[in-house]
Amino acid sequence: MPFYDSVVPAYLQMLGSLSAILDKAEAHVTAKKIEAETLLGARLYPDMLPLSRQVQTACDQAMRGCARLTQNEPQSVPDTEKTFGELKQRLAKAIDYVKGFTPAQFEGADTREVTFPIGGGKTTTMTGQQYLSSFSLPNFYFHVAIAHGILRHSGVEIGKRDFLGA
């Protein structure tokens, strides 16, 4: 299987499902007369990021993953979104960005070295396959799953099929 097929479709599926569950979340706050800011600021636990940051970070993980695997400089996107509409625009931009990569750009990416920051001014290097399977996708899925969990915990009627984008 081409490496592209392990990367781009996975990111696109989950970014699409995240966009769809944000639609349901927005409908939920309208129907229940809840302030949107309340849900956008909701967390599963006080030391965890709020819903809005979970969405932003999922977008960043997808864009950075594709960029690093194809030896492109990851885009820096400020985290300024404060509404469901703005978060959906960010998701749309991330989807367009990921769709812009071609299979040819991923040729050899599985064995190519990927160096990336790990915090504290440090970096680490992995092969593309290690980076994808041990860092990028797990982080990406974590933030998508937490966003889904926050919404479900907050009463938004979503389930596993919504998470999968079915």
Kinemage of the C-alpha trace (Angstrom):
@kinemage 1
@onewidth
@group {chain A} dominant
@subgroup {mainchain}
@vectorlist {calphas} color= white
{ca met a 1} P 0.000 0.000 0.000
{ca pro a 2} L 1.403 3.420 -0.850
{ca phe a 3} L 2.393 5.367 2.270
{ca tyr a 4} L 0.105 8.234 1.176
{ca asp a 5} L -2.850 5.876 1.693
{ca ser a 6} L -1.850 5.392 5.340
{ca val a 7} L -1.680 9.116 5.971
{ca val a 8} L -3.996 11.412 4.038
{ca pro a 9} L -7.255 9.394 4.126
{ca ala a 10} L -6.924 8.872 7.905
{ca tyr a 11} L -6.532 12.581 8.549
{ca leu a 12} L -9.334 13.507 6.143
{ca gln a 13} L -11.816 11.013 7.589
{ca met a 14} L -11.410 12.283 11.122
{ca leu a 15} L -11.232 15.988 10.232
{ca gly a 16} L -14.519 15.479 8.359
{ca ser a 17} L -16.120 13.700 11.295
{ca leu a 18} L -14.918 16.438 13.654
{ca ser a 19} L -16.546 19.042 11.433
{ca ala a 20} L -19.813 17.075 11.407
{ca ile a 21} L -19.906 16.683 15.200
{ca leu a 22} L -19.290 20.419 15.584
{ca asp a 23} L -22.441 20.938 13.492
{ca lys a 24} L -24.345 18.759 15.957
{ca ala a 25} L -22.780 20.605 18.888
{ca glu a 26} L -23.833 23.952 17.479
{ca ala a 27} L -27.381 22.682 16.939
{ca his a 28} L -27.359 21.344 20.514
{ca val a 29} L -26.432 24.685 22.090
{ca thr a 30} L -29.091 26.426 20.015
{ca ala a 31} L -31.804 23.893 20.896
{ca lys a 32} L -30.916 23.836 24.596
{ca lys a 33} L -30.319 27.597 24.795
{ca ile a 34} L -26.771 27.102 26.090
{ca glu a 35} L -24.090 29.721 25.570
{ca ala a 36} L -21.764 28.442 22.831
{ca glu a 37} L -18.761 29.664 24.852
{ca thr a 38} L -19.741 27.281 27.643
{ca leu a 39} L -19.460 24.244 25.387
{ca leu a 40} L -16.384 25.552 23.541
{ca gly a 41} L -14.666 25.971 26.904
{ca ala a 42} L -15.763 22.592 28.286
{ca arg a 43} L -13.104 20.137 29.456
{ca leu a 44} L -13.173 16.517 30.553
{ca tyr a 45} L -10.957 17.403 33.500
{ca pro a 46} L -9.652 20.752 34.771
{ca asp a 47} L -6.052 20.135 33.656
{ca met a 48} L -7.089 19.175 30.100
{ca leu a 49} L -7.481 21.498 27.131
{ca pro a 50} L -10.987 22.802 26.355
{ca leu a 51} L -12.998 21.715 23.327
{ca ser a 52} L -11.813 24.619 21.170
{ca arg a 53} L -8.116 23.733 21.749
{ca gln a 54} L -8.788 20.045 21.105
{ca val a 55} L -10.141 20.954 17.659
{ca gln a 56} L -7.274 23.374 16.956
{ca thr a 57} L -4.682 20.810 18.016
{ca ala a 58} L -6.247 18.057 15.895
{ca cys a 59} L -6.025 20.368 12.872
{ca asp a 60} L -2.406 21.185 13.702
{ca gln a 61} L -1.492 17.504 14.062
{ca ala a 62} L -2.914 16.642 10.642
{ca met a 63} L -1.236 19.563 8.893
{ca arg a 64} L 2.100 19.078 10.668
{ca gly a 65} L 2.022 15.352 10.025
{ca cys a 66} L 1.617 15.791 6.284
{ca ala a 67} L 4.147 18.612 6.135
{ca arg a 68} L 6.850 16.802 8.075
{ca leu a 69} L 6.405 13.531 6.215
{ca thr a 70} L 6.790 15.339 2.884
{ca gln a 71} L 9.723 17.491 4.021
{ca asn a 72} L 7.717 20.708 4.028
{ca glu a 73} L 7.795 23.346 6.736
{ca pro a 74} L 4.684 22.990 8.935
{ca gln a 75} L 2.343 25.965 8.811
{ca ser a 76} L 2.015 28.042 11.941
{ca val a 77} L -1.629 28.794 12.649
{ca pro a 78} L -2.585 31.055 15.572
{ca asp a 79} L -5.237 29.665 17.916
{ca thr a 80} L -7.734 32.501 17.731
{ca glu a 81} L -11.013 30.715 17.015
{ca lys a 82} L -13.774 31.580 19.485
{ca thr a 83} L -16.937 30.293 17.755
{ca phe a 84} L -18.190 27.103 16.166
{ca gly a 85} L -18.123 28.862 12.793
{ca glu a 86} L -14.480 29.856 13.208
{ca leu a 87} L -13.518 26.332 14.282
{ca lys a 88} L -15.330 24.911 11.258
{ca gln a 89} L -13.389 27.344 9.032
{ca arg a 90} L -10.145 26.117 10.597
{ca leu a 91} L -11.185 22.522 9.948
{ca ala a 92} L -12.041 23.390 6.326
{ca lys a 93} L -8.614 24.978 5.868
{ca ala a 94} L -6.915 21.945 7.409
{ca ile a 95} L -8.903 19.638 5.118
{ca asp a 96} L -7.935 21.699 2.059
{ca tyr a 97} L -4.297 21.719 3.161
{ca val a 98} L -4.191 17.935 3.645
{ca lys a 99} L -6.001 17.383 0.322
{ca gly a 100} L -3.274 19.430 -1.368
{ca phe a 101} L -0.676 16.688 -0.851
{ca thr a 102} L -0.082 14.168 -3.615
{ca pro a 103} L 0.901 10.499 -3.444
{ca ala a 104} L 4.206 11.367 -5.123
{ca gln a 105} L 5.137 13.638 -2.208
{ca phe a 106} L 4.900 10.655 0.163
{ca glu a 107} L 7.115 8.348 -1.875
{ca gly a 108} L 9.933 7.222 0.407
{ca ala a 109} L 8.449 9.099 3.365
{ca asp a 110} L 8.097 5.913 5.400
{ca thr a 111} L 11.885 5.478 5.617
{ca arg a 112} L 12.851 9.160 5.487
{ca glu a 113} L 14.030 10.737 8.744
{ca val a 114} L 11.624 13.155 10.389
{ca thr a 115} L 12.982 15.516 13.046
{ca phe a 116} L 10.479 17.436 15.143
{ca pro a 117} L 10.276 19.369 18.427
{ca ile a 118} L 9.265 17.513 21.587
{ca gly a 119} L 9.252 20.461 23.988
{ca gly a 120} L 11.798 22.075 26.217
{ca gly a 121} L 13.840 23.152 23.199
{ca lys a 122} L 14.552 19.511 22.326
{ca thr a 123} L 13.936 17.571 19.128
{ca thr a 124} L 13.790 13.918 18.253
{ca thr a 125} L 14.224 12.026 15.001
{ca met a 126} L 12.279 9.008 13.769
{ca thr a 127} L 11.652 7.338 10.447
{ca gly a 128} L 8.489 8.505 8.736
{ca gln a 129} L 6.744 5.251 9.591
{ca gln a 130} L 7.694 5.561 13.266
{ca tyr a 131} L 6.668 9.220 13.305
{ca leu a 132} L 3.283 8.434 11.771
{ca ser a 133} L 2.441 5.361 13.843
{ca ser a 134} L 4.055 6.330 17.164
{ca phe a 135} L 3.549 10.084 17.321
{ca ser a 136} L 1.468 11.870 14.708
{ca leu a 137} L -1.589 9.634 14.363
{ca pro a 138} L -1.829 8.768 18.086
{ca asn a 139} L -1.739 12.474 18.997
{ca phe a 140} L -4.211 13.325 16.242
{ca tyr a 141} L -6.679 10.604 17.287
{ca phe a 142} L -6.284 11.562 20.950
{ca his a 143} L -7.438 15.146 20.335
{ca val a 144} L -10.296 14.084 18.052
{ca ala a 145} L -11.424 11.503 20.623
{ca ile a 146} L -11.234 14.001 23.484
{ca ala a 147} L -13.280 16.541 21.475
{ca his a 148} L -15.871 13.813 20.866
{ca gly a 149} L -15.795 12.866 24.558
{ca ile a 150} L -16.300 16.453 25.687
{ca leu a 151} L -19.309 16.830 23.409
{ca arg a 152} L -20.834 13.491 24.420
{ca his a 153} L -20.243 14.229 28.109
{ca ser a 154} L -21.930 17.612 27.590
{ca gly a 155} L -25.090 15.987 26.266
{ca val a 156} L -24.583 16.324 22.515
{ca glu a 157} L -26.272 13.322 20.914
{ca ile a 158} L -23.339 11.745 19.113
{ca gly a 159} L -21.912 8.267 19.170
{ca lys a 160} L -19.339 5.975 17.641
{ca arg a 161} L -20.739 6.333 14.115
{ca asp a 162} L -20.327 10.108 14.394
{ca phe a 163} L -16.735 9.668 15.574
{ca leu a 164} L -16.011 7.460 12.575
{ca gly a 165} L -17.773 9.832 10.192
{ca ala a 166} L -20.307 7.198 9.154
